[in-house]
Amino acid sequence: MAGLIAVIAVVGRPDSDGQAPVTAPVSRADQSSAGAAEAAERYAVAFGSERMFRPEERRQLVETSAAPAARAQLQARFDTGFSAALNEQYGLSRDGLPPEGTTFVSRTLPAGTTVTAYTGTEATVRVWATGLLAPPEDTLSTGWFTTTISLQWIGGDWKLGRYDQTTGPTPDRAEAADIGLAPTP
């Protein structure tokens, strides 16, 4: 899971694989601090999905989600991070598809958001999340990370300006068990 860039779920009518079409607006959130937090959370989910491993869908997602001035830089960065070599490492085709009869899962599950800056037309939001990655014919791996997302209000929607991810913080299992959030081993 380390080194993977998390992603966002696109809102809209599901297509044949149960996911929304990548041409739908991603954020659809209000022009407010809470709306920026909601948009950042949705971007984290979408950019943490299987779509990032599929070159054409990744390009469409960036095209519909990113601010015009940020598109080329984000596209280049995501294309480098989600390369054909990474797909091969996870048992996927160059097109990001698993072998027939198998399943590939990549999910980002936000646990919380913090708006660190907000002006009405720009916002910076930190999204704390866990990620699940299950390559075909391999075991499930998980990890915790924080994604810092810079947003710009453009054309009635929050658009992605910057997307940075760091590892952690990871909850302490013993502390979670003490408050009843996790089973004790």
Legacy VTK file of the C-alpha trace (Angstrom):
# vtk DataFile Version 3.0
C-alpha trace
ASCII
DATASET POLYDATA
POINTS 185 float
0.000 0.000 0.000
2.970 2.315 0.616
3.584 4.775 -2.144
0.151 4.473 -3.653
-1.763 7.649 -4.253
-5.264 7.565 -2.813
-8.326 8.445 -4.966
-11.994 9.678 -5.013
-15.360 8.207 -5.986
-17.116 10.024 -8.756
-20.734 10.927 -8.092
-23.307 10.050 -10.739
-25.216 7.207 -12.340
-23.261 3.941 -12.085
-21.863 2.447 -15.249
-21.648 -1.262 -16.029
-18.992 -1.999 -13.387
-21.044 -0.319 -10.646
-18.936 2.841 -10.612
-20.094 6.271 -11.701
-19.032 7.518 -15.114
-15.765 9.444 -14.970
-17.283 12.302 -16.949
-19.613 13.268 -14.073
-18.647 16.216 -11.874
-16.749 14.831 -8.902
-17.344 17.235 -6.072
-20.877 18.649 -6.380
-20.271 20.268 -3.000
-21.289 23.685 -1.691
-19.034 26.716 -1.766
-18.332 26.583 1.965
-15.750 25.199 4.346
-17.931 22.118 4.900
-18.408 21.790 1.135
-14.640 21.889 0.611
-14.201 19.122 3.204
-16.884 17.053 1.454
-15.248 17.597 -1.951
-11.799 16.645 -0.638
-13.191 13.458 0.883
-14.818 12.521 -2.428
-11.585 13.230 -4.300
-9.637 11.056 -1.851
-12.054 8.180 -2.486
-12.059 8.565 -6.287
-8.297 8.902 -6.567
-7.898 5.808 -4.360
-10.005 3.547 -6.571
-9.237 0.977 -9.262
-9.725 3.715 -11.857
-6.278 5.106 -11.145
-4.764 1.867 -12.462
-6.665 2.228 -15.772
-4.824 4.851 -17.883
-7.798 6.167 -19.865
-10.102 6.370 -16.828
-7.324 8.050 -14.800
-6.875 10.672 -17.530
-10.621 11.324 -17.673
-10.816 11.593 -13.886
-8.017 14.174 -13.803
-9.558 16.047 -16.756
-12.935 16.388 -15.017
-11.578 16.952 -11.485
-8.493 19.148 -11.725
-8.258 22.904 -12.027
-7.083 23.806 -15.554
-3.715 25.141 -14.321
-3.046 21.915 -12.381
-4.131 19.304 -14.946
-0.842 18.716 -16.763
1.221 18.450 -13.570
-1.296 16.148 -11.851
-1.683 14.000 -14.965
2.081 13.556 -15.320
2.467 12.750 -11.637
-0.362 10.198 -11.606
0.805 8.618 -14.885
4.263 8.172 -13.372
2.906 6.777 -10.095
0.370 4.462 -11.695
2.653 3.059 -14.377
2.453 -0.101 -16.468
5.187 -1.490 -14.184
2.969 -0.929 -11.124
0.074 -2.645 -12.891
2.331 -5.603 -13.668
3.503 -5.717 -10.032
-0.148 -6.093 -8.963
-0.972 -8.697 -11.603
-2.926 -6.313 -13.848
-2.726 -5.773 -17.587
-1.183 -2.588 -19.014
-4.787 -1.311 -19.149
-5.197 -1.909 -15.400
-7.502 -4.885 -15.710
-7.209 -8.077 -13.658
-6.966 -11.463 -15.351
-10.328 -12.874 -16.414
-12.164 -14.490 -13.517
-10.285 -12.504 -10.853
-10.960 -9.272 -8.992
-8.784 -6.296 -8.129
-9.832 -3.985 -5.290
-8.419 -0.568 -4.412
-10.419 1.513 -1.931
-9.858 4.605 0.156
-12.045 4.877 3.254
-11.873 8.345 4.839
-11.986 8.463 8.629
-11.906 12.242 9.055
-11.231 15.608 7.450
-9.693 18.848 8.663
-9.964 22.118 6.757
-6.603 23.833 7.340
-7.265 26.877 5.131
-10.387 28.392 3.568
-10.984 31.680 1.715
-14.231 31.059 -0.153
-12.500 30.375 -3.487
-9.601 28.236 -2.236
-9.302 25.590 0.448
-6.774 23.139 1.805
-8.138 19.992 3.420
-6.401 17.059 5.099
-8.161 13.719 4.715
-7.155 10.947 7.107
-8.021 7.546 5.645
-7.295 3.881 5.463
-6.741 2.119 2.187
-7.484 -1.414 1.078
-5.584 -3.047 -1.737
-6.343 -6.575 -2.929
-4.457 -7.561 -6.081
-5.795 -10.545 -8.047
-4.781 -13.839 -6.451
-2.977 -12.067 -3.577
-3.737 -11.103 0.003
-5.464 -7.943 1.153
-3.195 -5.205 2.461
-4.204 -2.108 4.386
-2.555 1.127 5.376
-3.321 4.482 6.979
-2.405 7.777 5.322
-3.178 11.478 5.267
-3.906 13.192 1.962
-3.588 16.962 1.747
-5.802 18.319 -1.004
-5.778 21.903 -2.265
-8.993 22.990 -3.950
-10.100 25.935 -6.071
-13.702 27.043 -6.634
-14.030 27.150 -10.436
-17.207 27.127 -12.508
-19.475 26.300 -9.573
-17.460 23.324 -8.331
-14.407 22.525 -6.202
-11.530 21.566 -8.502
-8.333 19.804 -7.511
-5.233 21.999 -7.408
-2.786 19.824 -5.500
-2.782 16.283 -4.115
-0.139 15.114 -1.629
-0.105 11.993 0.512
1.914 10.928 3.538
1.877 7.710 5.544
-0.007 7.636 8.855
-0.891 8.283 11.476
-1.794 4.692 12.246
-4.157 4.051 15.157
-2.730 2.090 18.055
-4.658 -1.188 18.140
-4.311 -1.545 21.910
-5.799 1.909 22.532
-8.664 1.221 20.121
-9.407 -2.044 21.943
-9.468 -0.199 25.274
-12.303 2.022 24.054
-14.192 -0.812 22.368
-13.359 -0.004 18.746
-11.393 -3.117 17.901
-11.487 -6.700 19.067
-8.695 -7.721 21.416
-6.450 -10.443 20.019
LINES 1 186
185 0 1 2 3 4 5 6 7 8 9 10 11 12 13 14 15 16 17 18 19 20 21 22 23 24 25 26 27 28 29 30 31 32 33 34 35 36 37 38 39 40 41 42 43 44 45 46 47 48 49 50 51 52 53 54 55 56 57 58 59 60 61 62 63 64 65 66 67 68 69 70 71 72 73 74 75 76 77 78 79 80 81 82 83 84 85 86 87 88 89 90 91 92 93 94 95 96 97 98 99 100 101 102 103 104 105 106 107 108 109 110 111 112 113 114 115 116 117 118 119 120 121 122 123 124 125 126 127 128 129 130 131 132 133 134 135 136 137 138 139 140 141 142 143 144 145 146 147 148 149 150 151 152 153 154 155 156 157 158 159 160 161 162 163 164 165 166 167 168 169 170 171 172 173 174 175 176 177 178 179 180 181 182 183 184
